[in-house]
């Protein structure tokens, strides 16, 4: 009996042990089955398909690395430019306002530089691309004939300049716009303040050589002159020797003093109390302060605007504005030439010179035949 009991117990013990092993095996199978189910197979032989995993991974990486494109800004269209008005519809002020490049090339003598600069400023303000030239009288006349300049301010041409006009067949149209004066200048230290026309002529003909002969100190007179192409020199010779018999000052340099520039001759006379020279009055008023030099009264008459206007001063000059006669009607140069004589032009000229402003009729000087 004891033996049978022992056999039953062993069986039960083995049965329980088998159950535990079975249960453990089942659990492991379930776990392995779950792991395998997460892997893809080809559905035929149970092999794992790794290519799809790699493709999925690569696609993810590419998606992460590709930057999002920045949208381009929509360009703002340029505003449509306002068309310029037709030149024919504009008065002279608005013409040069809209078309500054059409402003004529202006040239002049040195004495007229204040006038040309003021005209330029009136039409073009602070423009620096179309500034007037200042080639002096001779150079300005040649520039007009050679079409370098379109409009000039100066005194009448000489025979030499007229010869050039004939050579290039340039007809000239000109008109007077005012009267100036040739003034004789001395140092403020010189005691002689008045001379006659004969005394002035005698000084430059070397007949009067000492200030004592004129009521001044016992000192040699130092007469100054300029080159024969300057406007003031030609006026000086025309006034004192109207018959064309002026001395050749270049051959008398032991007695005369030469200065080429209007400023230089004025400075030289101012610094030499025994000197005498000459210059254009409006230039002196513009370039030098009052008291820098003294003006000589000629036959008791002081050179100034009032004596130019009433004609009592003997050495009155005529100021001209000129263009080429073939300038067409409506051209910028013709329009500006015609504008000289307007109320505004007279205001500008009077404010920038000592001229007695009187605008005369145009004359055409023919040189093409």
LINTATA-V615851 format. One line per field, one symbol per residue. phi: phi as a letter, one per 20 degrees, with the letter a starting at -180 (. if undefined). psi: psi as a letter, one per 40 degrees, with the letter a starting at -180 (. if undefined). Layout:
phi = ???
psi = ???
//
This chain:
phi = .ffggffffffffffffffffffffffffffffffffeeecemddmffeeffffgfffffffffeffffefffffeffffffffffgfedffffgffecffefffdcafffeggfffffgfgedmegdecffebemgffffffffemeddbccaeffeffffffgffeldeddbbfcrccbededcffeffedbcefffgfffedmecccfffdndfebfededbcffeffffffgfffecfendffeffecffddcdcedfffffffffecfdebbbaeffffffecffnfcdeefdlndefagffffemeffdeddeddbcffefffnfgffffffffpfgfffgffffcaefeebedffcddeced
psi = dddddddddddddddddddddddddddddddddddddehiieedeeihgedddddddddddddddhihhhhihhhhiiihihiiihdeeiiddddeddgdeehihhiiiddedddddddddddebeheefiiigeidddddddddefdidhihaiiiidddddddddefhihhiiieihaihihiiieehehehiidddddddeefdhehddeeeaigihhghiiiieeiddddddddddgeeefiigdeefeedihhheidddddddddeheeiiaiihdddddddiihediihhhhfehhhiddeddeedhdghihhihiihdehiheiddddddddheiddddddddefieihhhhaiiihhhee.
//
